[in-house]
Every structure is written in C-alpha cells, then in structure tokens.
Amino acid sequence: MHYPQTRIRLFFVSGFKSGLLLLALAASLVFLPVAAQETEGLTSEELIQDILQLNPGLAAQRLEALARNEEIVNAGALDDPRVSYSVAPATIGQNIPSALGNALGVRQVIQLSQNIPWAGKRQLRTEVAQAQSAAAHFSTDDLQLQLIAAGRLHWASWWDVHQALTINREQQRLLTELENVIETQYASGAGLQQDLLQVQTAQIRADHRGIVLEQQLERIRARINALRNRPAIAEIAAAQGEPRPPALPSEEILRNWLEQAHPALQSARADVDAARADRALTYKNDYPDVQVNVGYNELWNASDLRLQVGVSVNIPLDFGKRSARKAASDYRYNSAQSDINYLRNQLLSELAQQLSWAREAHHAIELARDQLIPKATQTLAASQSDYQQGIADFSNVIQAEQALLEARLLLSNSLASQYQAHAEIDRLVGGQLWPLDPASL
C-alpha cells in the first residue's frame, strides 16, 4: 500500500519553539499510513493451507464421512445366515443313521436359516445410510469453510495489530524526542511545565497502548496456532501484504449462492431425506420379515423324513410400541423440515449483517484515506504554525497528533474489518466468493 508523501513548508526560527516545530513536522511525515511490508511473511492463503492440512478436527470429520460411506453397503445387506447344530443321545431309536453319529454316539440335527426382510426394507435402509453419509460430507465441507473463514479473520487481525504496533512505536519515538527537548528547555527556564506534562501523559498512553497491542498479538498467535495444531507460543511470521478482499456481487446473487451452496443447508436437506426414509422404514416394519430354514434331522429313522424345509415370520403385534415408533419418526421428520427453515432464516440474517459490516468498513476506509488523514495532517501543520507564532497552546499540537494517530488506526482497522466481513460472507455462500484451488484441499 503506497501513499503520497505530504509536504509541509517549514519556516526556520530560532529558539525552543523552532525545535518543537521541527519535531512536530517529523511527526506529520511519520504518521502517514504505513506502506505494505515487502519482506517475507505469512500470507492469508499460506495460513489457510496450513489449517486445512494440520487441523485435527477437520481430519477427524473427514474420517467420519468416510466411515459413513462404508456403512451404505452394510445398511442394505442381508443379515448373516445362521447355522445351528444340536445332538441327541443315541438311545433315541435303535440305529444311528450316519457314520459320524455312530462314531460320536449321538444323533445330529443341523439347520441353516436366513432372514429375508419384507420387500423394500433393505432399499429404505440404504437410503437412510446414503442420506446420513451425504450429511456427514456436507458437515465436513461446513467445518472446512468455518476454518477457512477463521483463518482469514485471524490473519486480518494479525495484520491489523502489527500495523497498529508500527504506528504506535513511531509515536513513542517522536514523543520521547519531544520529551527530551522540552525537559532541556524547561530545565533552562525557557519551557513550560504544562507542555512537559502533556508530552509525558501522551507517552504514558502510547506505552500502555503498546502493551495492549502486544497482548493482542499473543492472543491472536494462540488462536492461529490452535487452528494449525501447534503450541500456542509457536512463532508466526508477520502478515505479508495488505488485506484485499474480492469484490461483492449483488445481494440477490449472494442470497442465491447461500441457498444453493451453503453446506449446512445441504446437510440439513440430507437430514430431511434420512428422516423421510427412516419414517417410511418405520411404517414398513408393520410387515413381517421372513426366515427361511433348511435342516437335516437324524432323529428320524426314515431317511425321507430327515431333510426339512420351513419358513417362519415374526408377528408384528403393536402393544403400543409400534405406534410410538411411528409417532417418533413423524416428529423427527417434521423437526428436520423445521430445522431447514430456521437455519435458512438464520443464515440469511447473518448474511445481511455481514453485508452491513462490509459497507460500514468500506465507508470508513474511504473516509480515513480520502478525508480524515489528509485533514488531520493539515490540522497538525496548522497547529504547529500557530504554536510557533505564539497564537495557540502546545496542547493543540498534541491533540492534532492524536487525531492523526486515530485516523491511521481507523484506516488499518477498517481494512482488516472489511476483509473479515468478506471472509464471513464467503463462508455463508459456500466458498463461492473466494474459491480455492481444489487441488490444494
């Protein structure tokens, strides 16, 4: 970010006020917005790649989605066939029909059975599993978008606090120089005590602001490292570049993107599909399942009676339990549908709020860059001139410097806020605003 240098004409006069004027002029030049760092640093895209590769929560969610995939085949499969084997004492009857029975001294009964669900139940179970798998994948996408947005938010804060620290350090340096000059003049009887006190008060405030900003850096560092699964105190390079969000399309386009692409909405729709299929399956359970049995029974001496084939079914009696299950499935289905409407309204409301934040930040950027900083610079120059001529107090110079400081901080903070609002909007519209390279995910 480059800004034009403001030039102020300097009138050289002798004495104490001349020294103050020189230092105040230095302040007016120092307190122009800080240019973007050209050295190596951490870009927002590099941070996002780290998060997507290292975040354990996202890795766990991806594994859960893969597990749901595997459950689809299992959901529609038949139950395992069952084999039963039993023996009876050899005293039953006279002769044991088989050689193995003679060797063991027992008669044997062997039976193979297979449970076959009522037509359509297996398909419905598969549909439930498919919908649950889709919901898990959409939940993974939702978490990924949340992490990307969090990465952009923290990176913008990281950049903003570094900018504020740079501005504050410049003010501290200037105030120290001013304090030294005023102390010298005051000791010789040429300065005013109130001027010294004003500079010292400003220095105390600047020192405290520096401590506050350093602690903010520590907190942001801990948040970023948590996203990257690293120790909270691990070193992080300063942010490289200036926050530059993509342009926003119309609000109607953004709302359409949200409706179609937000993964939480897609996950909620998959939950409705799962609840619908589960509801149909619950009603289908009123029909009995069939169990086919094939057996060989040596309790029969006649060989033509030993092979047995049979069918058994469960009797779906109610006793209140089936009615309760159907009522519960109805409630779950209706609840899932209500969740979609509630979630949609919540997301649209959040989108409207973030758009408002974006517009506010954009206005603040233009205001600070085009009006406040130039006006504050001119005010500082005018207060310097008035103080030199003896028609204004030194407090005017301090106030003008403070106003310029606040304008610069407003610009830095507004650039970060606009970037953060766009990052949240990107999350809400399913990543459509800020698409990532699929190969990097």
C-alpha positions as CSV (number, residue, x, y, z in Angstrom):
1,M,0.0,0.0,0.0
2,H,1.6,3.3,-1.1
3,Y,0.6,6.7,-0.1
4,P,1.7,10.1,-1.4
5,Q,4.1,12.0,0.8
6,T,2.6,15.2,2.3
7,R,5.0,18.2,2.1
8,I,4.7,21.0,4.6
9,R,6.6,24.2,4.2
10,L,9.0,24.8,7.2
11,F,9.8,28.3,8.4
12,F,13.0,28.3,10.4
13,V,13.0,30.3,13.5
14,S,15.4,30.3,16.4
15,G,14.8,29.1,19.9
16,F,12.7,26.5,21.7
17,K,9.6,26.6,19.6
18,S,11.7,26.0,16.5
19,G,12.9,22.7,17.9
20,L,9.3,21.7,18.6
21,L,8.3,22.7,15.2
22,L,11.0,20.5,13.6
23,L,9.9,17.5,15.7
24,A,6.2,18.1,15.1
25,L,6.9,18.2,11.4
26,A,8.7,14.9,11.7
27,A,5.5,13.6,13.3
28,S,3.4,14.7,10.4
29,L,5.6,12.7,8.0
30,V,6.0,9.7,10.2
31,F,2.2,9.5,10.8
32,L,1.4,8.9,7.2
33,P,-0.2,5.4,6.7
34,V,2.4,2.6,6.8
35,A,3.4,1.1,3.4
36,A,2.8,-2.6,2.9
37,Q,5.7,-4.8,4.0
38,E,7.8,-6.1,1.2
39,T,9.7,-8.7,3.2
40,E,8.9,-12.3,3.6
41,G,5.9,-13.0,5.7
42,L,2.7,-15.1,6.2
43,T,0.0,-14.7,3.5
44,S,-3.6,-15.5,4.2
45,E,-3.5,-18.3,1.6
46,E,-0.5,-19.9,3.2
47,L,-2.2,-19.8,6.6
48,I,-5.3,-21.4,5.2
49,Q,-3.3,-24.2,3.6
50,D,-1.6,-24.9,6.9
51,I,-5.0,-25.0,8.6
52,L,-6.6,-27.4,6.1
53,Q,-3.6,-29.7,6.3
54,L,-2.9,-29.7,10.0
55,N,-6.2,-29.1,11.8
56,P,-7.1,-32.3,13.7
57,G,-10.8,-31.6,13.9
58,L,-11.1,-31.4,10.1
59,A,-9.1,-34.6,9.8
60,A,-11.5,-36.3,12.2
61,Q,-14.5,-35.1,10.4
62,R,-13.2,-36.4,7.1
63,L,-12.6,-39.8,8.6
64,E,-16.2,-39.8,9.9
65,A,-17.5,-39.0,6.5
66,L,-15.5,-41.9,5.0
67,A,-16.9,-44.2,7.7
68,R,-20.4,-43.2,6.8
69,N,-19.7,-44.1,3.2
70,E,-18.7,-47.6,4.2
71,E,-21.9,-48.0,6.1
72,I,-24.0,-47.7,3.0
73,V,-23.2,-51.2,1.7
74,N,-23.8,-52.7,5.2
75,A,-27.2,-51.0,5.5
76,G,-28.7,-52.8,2.6
77,A,-27.1,-56.1,3.0
78,L,-28.9,-59.3,4.2
79,D,-28.2,-60.5,7.8
80,D,-25.7,-63.2,8.1
81,P,-27.1,-66.7,7.7
82,R,-27.2,-68.8,10.9
83,V,-26.2,-72.4,11.3
84,S,-27.4,-74.4,14.3
85,Y,-26.2,-77.8,15.4
86,S,-27.6,-80.0,18.1
87,V,-27.2,-83.6,19.2
88,A,-29.5,-86.1,20.9
89,P,-28.5,-89.2,22.9
90,A,-28.0,-92.4,20.9
91,T,-30.7,-94.1,23.0
92,I,-33.3,-92.4,20.8
93,G,-34.2,-95.0,18.2
94,Q,-32.2,-98.1,17.5
95,N,-29.6,-97.3,14.9
96,I,-27.8,-94.1,14.3
97,P,-28.1,-93.2,10.6
98,S,-24.7,-91.6,9.9
99,A,-21.1,-92.8,10.4
100,L,-20.3,-89.6,12.3
101,G,-23.2,-90.1,14.6
102,N,-22.1,-93.7,15.2
103,A,-18.6,-92.5,16.0
104,L,-19.8,-89.9,18.4
105,G,-22.6,-92.0,19.8
106,V,-25.2,-89.3,19.2
107,R,-28.0,-88.3,16.7
108,Q,-27.4,-84.9,15.0
109,V,-29.7,-82.0,14.0
110,I,-28.2,-79.4,11.6
111,Q,-30.2,-76.4,10.5
112,L,-29.3,-73.4,8.2
113,S,-31.5,-70.3,8.4
114,Q,-31.6,-66.9,6.5
115,N,-33.6,-63.9,7.5
116,I,-35.2,-62.0,4.5
117,P,-36.7,-58.6,5.2
118,W,-40.0,-57.6,3.7
119,A,-39.7,-56.1,0.2
120,G,-38.5,-52.5,0.3
121,K,-36.9,-52.5,3.7
122,R,-33.4,-53.0,2.5
123,Q,-33.8,-50.2,0.0
124,L,-35.0,-47.9,2.6
125,R,-32.2,-48.8,5.0
126,T,-29.8,-48.0,2.1
127,E,-31.5,-44.6,1.5
128,V,-31.1,-43.7,5.2
129,A,-27.4,-44.6,5.1
130,Q,-26.9,-42.7,1.9
131,A,-28.6,-39.6,3.3
132,Q,-26.6,-39.8,6.5
133,S,-23.4,-40.2,4.5
134,A,-24.3,-37.1,2.4
135,A,-25.0,-35.1,5.6
136,A,-21.6,-36.1,7.0
137,H,-19.8,-35.0,3.9
138,F,-21.7,-31.6,3.9
139,S,-20.8,-31.3,7.6
140,T,-17.1,-31.7,6.6
141,D,-17.5,-29.0,4.0
142,D,-19.1,-26.7,6.5
143,L,-16.3,-27.2,9.0
144,Q,-13.8,-26.6,6.3
145,L,-15.5,-23.3,5.4
146,Q,-15.6,-22.3,9.1
147,L,-11.8,-23.0,9.4
148,I,-11.1,-21.0,6.2
149,A,-13.1,-18.1,7.5
150,A,-11.4,-18.3,10.9
151,G,-8.0,-18.3,9.2
152,R,-8.9,-15.2,7.2
153,L,-10.3,-13.4,10.3
154,H,-7.3,-14.1,12.4
155,W,-4.8,-13.3,9.6
156,A,-6.5,-9.9,9.2
157,S,-6.4,-9.2,12.9
158,W,-2.7,-10.3,12.9
159,W,-2.0,-7.8,10.1
160,D,-4.0,-5.0,11.8
161,V,-2.3,-5.3,15.2
162,H,1.2,-5.3,13.5
163,Q,0.2,-2.1,11.7
164,A,-1.1,-0.6,14.9
165,L,2.2,-1.5,16.7
166,T,4.2,0.1,13.9
167,I,2.2,3.3,14.2
168,N,2.4,3.3,17.9
169,R,6.2,2.8,18.0
170,E,6.6,5.7,15.7
171,Q,4.6,7.9,18.1
172,Q,6.5,6.6,21.1
173,R,9.8,7.5,19.3
174,L,8.5,11.0,18.5
175,L,7.1,11.7,22.0
176,T,10.4,10.6,23.5
177,E,12.3,13.1,21.3
178,L,9.8,15.8,22.2
179,E,10.1,15.0,25.9
180,N,13.9,15.3,25.8
181,V,13.7,18.7,24.1
182,I,11.1,20.1,26.4
183,E,12.9,18.8,29.5
184,T,16.1,20.5,28.3
185,Q,14.3,23.8,27.7
186,Y,12.3,23.5,31.0
187,A,15.5,23.0,32.9
188,S,16.9,26.1,31.4
189,G,13.8,28.1,32.2
190,A,12.7,28.5,28.6
191,G,9.9,25.9,28.6
192,L,6.6,25.4,30.3
193,Q,5.8,22.7,32.8
194,Q,2.4,22.0,31.3
195,D,4.0,21.3,27.9
196,L,6.3,18.7,29.6
197,L,3.3,17.1,31.4
198,Q,1.3,16.9,28.3
199,V,4.0,15.1,26.4
200,Q,4.6,12.8,29.3
201,T,0.9,12.0,29.6
202,A,0.8,11.2,25.8
203,Q,3.9,9.0,26.3
204,I,2.2,7.0,29.1
205,R,-0.8,6.4,26.9
206,A,1.4,5.3,24.0
207,D,3.3,3.0,26.3
208,H,0.1,1.4,27.6
209,R,-1.3,1.1,24.0
210,G,1.9,-0.8,23.1
211,I,1.4,-3.2,25.9
212,V,-2.2,-3.8,24.9
213,L,-1.3,-4.4,21.3
214,E,1.5,-6.8,22.3
215,Q,-1.0,-8.8,24.4
216,Q,-3.5,-8.8,21.5
217,L,-0.7,-10.3,19.3
218,E,-0.2,-13.1,21.9
219,R,-3.9,-13.9,21.9
220,I,-4.1,-13.9,18.1
221,R,-1.0,-16.1,17.9
222,A,-2.6,-18.6,20.2
223,R,-5.7,-18.8,18.1
224,I,-3.8,-19.2,14.9
225,N,-1.6,-21.9,16.4
226,A,-4.7,-23.7,17.7
227,L,-6.1,-23.9,14.2
228,R,-2.8,-25.2,12.9
229,N,-2.5,-27.7,15.8
230,R,0.7,-26.1,17.1
231,P,1.8,-24.9,20.5
232,A,0.2,-21.6,21.5
233,I,3.5,-19.8,21.7
234,A,4.9,-21.1,18.4
235,E,6.4,-18.2,16.4
236,I,4.4,-16.9,13.4
237,A,5.8,-14.6,10.7
238,A,4.3,-11.2,10.4
239,A,1.4,-10.9,7.9
240,Q,2.6,-10.2,4.3
241,G,0.7,-7.9,2.1
242,E,-2.5,-5.9,2.7
243,P,-6.0,-7.3,3.1
244,R,-7.5,-7.3,-0.3
245,P,-10.9,-9.0,-0.4
246,P,-12.7,-9.8,-3.7
247,A,-15.5,-7.6,-4.9
248,L,-19.0,-8.5,-3.9
249,P,-21.7,-9.3,-6.4
250,S,-25.3,-8.2,-5.9
251,E,-27.1,-9.2,-2.7
252,E,-29.5,-11.3,-4.7
253,I,-26.7,-13.3,-6.2
254,L,-25.2,-13.8,-2.7
255,R,-28.6,-15.0,-1.4
256,N,-28.9,-17.5,-4.2
257,W,-25.4,-18.8,-3.6
258,L,-26.3,-19.2,0.1
259,E,-29.5,-21.1,-0.7
260,Q,-27.7,-23.5,-3.2
261,A,-24.2,-23.9,-1.8
262,H,-24.1,-23.4,1.9
263,P,-23.1,-26.9,3.2
264,A,-25.1,-26.6,6.5
265,L,-28.3,-26.2,4.5
266,Q,-27.3,-29.1,2.2
267,S,-26.6,-31.2,5.3
268,A,-30.0,-30.2,6.8
269,R,-31.7,-31.3,3.5
270,A,-29.8,-34.6,3.7
271,D,-31.1,-35.0,7.3
272,V,-34.6,-34.5,5.9
273,D,-34.0,-37.2,3.3
274,A,-32.7,-39.5,6.1
275,A,-35.7,-38.8,8.3
276,R,-38.1,-39.4,5.4
277,A,-36.6,-42.7,4.6
278,D,-36.5,-43.7,8.2
279,R,-40.1,-42.8,8.6
280,A,-41.1,-44.9,5.6
281,L,-39.0,-47.8,7.1
282,T,-40.7,-47.4,10.4
283,Y,-44.1,-47.8,8.8
284,K,-42.8,-50.7,6.7
285,N,-41.9,-52.5,9.9
286,D,-45.6,-53.3,10.3
287,Y,-45.0,-56.0,7.8
288,P,-43.2,-59.2,9.0
289,D,-39.8,-60.4,8.0
290,V,-39.4,-63.9,6.6
291,Q,-36.9,-66.5,7.9
292,V,-36.2,-69.5,5.6
293,N,-34.9,-72.7,7.3
294,V,-33.3,-75.7,5.8
295,G,-32.3,-78.6,8.1
296,Y,-31.2,-82.2,8.4
297,N,-32.7,-84.2,11.4
298,E,-31.3,-87.6,12.3
299,L,-33.9,-88.0,14.9
300,W,-36.0,-89.5,12.2
301,N,-35.1,-93.0,11.3
302,A,-36.7,-92.8,7.9
303,S,-34.3,-91.2,5.5
304,D,-37.0,-89.5,3.5
305,L,-38.1,-87.5,6.6
306,R,-34.7,-86.2,7.7
307,L,-34.5,-83.3,5.2
308,Q,-36.7,-80.4,6.4
309,V,-37.5,-77.0,4.9
310,G,-39.5,-74.3,6.7
311,V,-40.5,-70.7,6.8
312,S,-41.1,-68.5,9.9
313,V,-42.3,-65.0,10.3
314,N,-42.5,-62.6,13.2
315,I,-45.9,-61.4,14.2
316,P,-45.8,-57.5,14.3
317,L,-48.1,-57.0,17.3
318,D,-48.4,-53.4,18.4
319,F,-48.9,-53.3,22.2
320,G,-48.3,-49.5,21.7
321,K,-44.6,-49.8,20.8
322,R,-45.1,-49.7,17.0
323,S,-47.5,-46.7,17.3
324,A,-44.9,-44.9,19.5
325,R,-42.1,-45.6,16.9
326,K,-44.2,-44.3,14.1
327,A,-45.1,-41.2,16.1
328,A,-41.5,-40.6,16.9
329,S,-40.5,-41.0,13.2
330,D,-43.2,-38.4,12.3
331,Y,-41.8,-36.0,14.9
332,R,-38.2,-36.4,13.7
333,Y,-39.2,-35.8,10.1
334,N,-41.2,-32.7,10.9
335,S,-38.4,-31.5,13.1
336,A,-35.8,-31.9,10.3
337,Q,-38.0,-29.9,8.0
338,S,-38.4,-27.1,10.6
339,D,-34.7,-27.1,11.1
340,I,-34.2,-26.2,7.4
341,N,-36.5,-23.2,7.6
342,Y,-34.9,-22.0,10.9
343,L,-31.4,-22.5,9.6
344,R,-32.1,-20.7,6.3
345,N,-33.5,-17.7,8.1
346,Q,-30.5,-17.6,10.5
347,L,-28.0,-17.7,7.6
348,L,-29.8,-15.0,5.6
349,S,-29.9,-12.8,8.7
350,E,-26.2,-13.4,9.2
351,L,-25.6,-12.5,5.6
352,A,-27.5,-9.3,5.9
353,Q,-25.4,-8.4,9.0
354,Q,-22.1,-9.1,7.3
355,L,-23.0,-7.1,4.3
356,S,-23.8,-4.2,6.6
357,W,-20.4,-4.6,8.3
358,A,-18.7,-4.7,4.9
359,R,-20.5,-1.5,3.8
360,E,-19.6,0.2,7.0
361,A,-15.9,-0.8,6.7
362,H,-15.8,0.3,3.1
363,H,-17.2,3.8,4.1
364,A,-14.6,4.0,6.9
365,I,-11.8,3.2,4.6
366,E,-12.7,5.9,2.1
367,L,-13.4,8.4,4.9
368,A,-10.0,7.8,6.6
369,R,-8.0,7.6,3.4
370,D,-9.5,10.4,1.5
371,Q,-10.6,12.8,4.2
372,L,-9.5,12.1,7.8
373,I,-5.8,11.5,7.2
374,P,-5.3,14.5,4.8
375,K,-7.4,16.8,7.1
376,A,-5.5,15.6,10.2
377,T,-2.2,16.1,8.5
378,Q,-3.2,19.7,7.6
379,T,-4.5,20.3,11.1
380,L,-1.2,19.2,12.6
381,A,0.7,21.5,10.2
382,A,-1.6,24.4,11.1
383,S,-1.3,23.8,14.9
384,Q,2.5,23.7,14.5
385,S,2.4,27.0,12.7
386,D,0.1,28.6,15.3
387,Y,2.2,27.4,18.2
388,Q,5.3,28.7,16.5
389,Q,3.7,32.1,16.2
390,G,2.5,32.1,19.8
391,I,-1.2,32.2,19.0
392,A,-2.0,28.6,20.1
393,D,-1.1,26.3,23.0
394,F,1.1,23.3,22.8
395,S,-1.9,21.1,23.6
396,N,-3.2,21.8,20.1
397,V,-0.2,20.1,18.7
398,I,-0.7,17.1,20.9
399,Q,-4.4,16.9,20.0
400,A,-3.6,17.1,16.3
401,E,-1.1,14.3,16.6
402,Q,-3.6,12.2,18.4
403,A,-6.2,12.9,15.8
404,L,-3.8,11.8,13.0
405,L,-2.9,8.7,15.0
406,E,-6.6,7.7,15.4
407,A,-7.2,8.3,11.7
408,R,-4.4,6.0,10.7
409,L,-5.5,3.3,13.2
410,L,-9.1,3.7,11.8
411,L,-7.8,3.0,8.3
412,S,-5.8,-0.1,9.4
413,N,-8.7,-1.4,11.4
414,S,-11.3,-0.8,8.7
415,L,-9.1,-2.6,6.1
416,A,-9.0,-5.6,8.4
417,S,-12.7,-5.4,9.2
418,Q,-13.7,-5.2,5.5
419,Y,-11.5,-8.3,4.8
420,Q,-13.1,-10.1,7.7
421,A,-16.7,-9.3,6.7
422,H,-15.9,-10.6,3.2
423,A,-14.4,-13.8,4.7
424,E,-17.7,-14.4,6.7
425,I,-19.7,-13.7,3.5
426,D,-17.6,-16.2,1.7
427,R,-18.4,-18.8,4.4
428,L,-22.1,-18.1,4.2
429,V,-22.2,-18.5,0.4
430,G,-20.4,-21.8,0.4
431,G,-17.0,-20.5,-0.7
432,Q,-18.3,-19.1,-4.0
433,L,-16.9,-15.6,-3.3
434,W,-13.3,-16.8,-2.6
435,P,-12.9,-20.1,-4.4
436,L,-9.9,-22.2,-3.6
437,D,-7.9,-24.5,-5.9
438,P,-9.5,-28.0,-5.4
439,A,-6.0,-29.5,-5.8
440,S,-4.9,-27.7,-2.6
441,L,-7.7,-29.0,-0.4
